Amino acid sequence: MTTTKAAMLAVLGATVITSTAQILWKFGMGAGSSAVTGAFIIAGLAMYAIGAGILIMALRHGELSVLYPIIALSYVWVALLASGILGEVLSVQNWAGIIVIIAGVALIGAGAK
C-alpha cells in the first residue's frame, strides 16, 4: 500500500487538533472546573474526538508504520502551544527533543512508499 500525502497531512492536522484539545484541558482544569462539566474540558473532548476521527479516516489511505509515527509531533505542538499560550519556558533540552522528534518523523516520512 502506498501512503498518500493527503493521509500524511490529515494525520498532521489531527495532531494539531488533539494538541489544542490538551491545551483546552489545561485551561479547564486551571479554571477549577469539573472534569466532566467544564466548558473547556468538554470542548477539548470534542476536539480530541474530531482528531481521532480524522486519524481513523487517514489510516485507510496509507501505511500504519508511516502514519502513526507522525502522531509524535503532538509532543512538539503541545510544547510550542504551552510556551506560546501558557507562557511555559522551553529549556535547551526541550528544544533538542523537539528537533529529534521532527527529524525522526521526517526520516520515517521520507522512507514511505
Secondary structure as the mmCIF struct_conf table of DSSP 4:
data_model
#
loop_
_struct_conf.conf_type_id
_struct_conf.id
_struct_conf.beg_label_comp_id
_struct_conf.beg_label_asym_id
_struct_conf.beg_label_seq_id
_struct_conf.end_label_comp_id
_struct_conf.end_label_asym_id
_struct_conf.end_label_seq_id
HELX_LH_PP_P HELX_LH_PP_P1 THR A 2 THR A 4
HELX_RH_AL_P HELX_RH_AL_P1 LYS A 5 GLY A 30
TURN_TY1_P TURN_TY1_P1 ALA A 31 GLY A 32
TURN_TY1_P TURN_TY1_P2 ALA A 35 THR A 37
HELX_RH_AL_P HELX_RH_AL_P2 ALA A 39 LEU A 59
TURN_TY1_P TURN_TY1_P3 ARG A 60 HIS A 61
BEND BEND1 GLY A 62 GLY A 62
HELX_RH_AL_P HELX_RH_AL_P3 LEU A 64 LEU A 67
HELX_RH_3T_P HELX_RH_3T_P1 TYR A 68 ALA A 72
HELX_RH_AL_P HELX_RH_AL_P4 LEU A 73 LEU A 86
HELX_LH_PP_P HELX_LH_PP_P2 GLU A 88 SER A 91
HELX_RH_AL_P HELX_RH_AL_P5 VAL A 92 ALA A 110
TURN_TY1_P TURN_TY1_P4 GLY A 111 GLY A 111
#
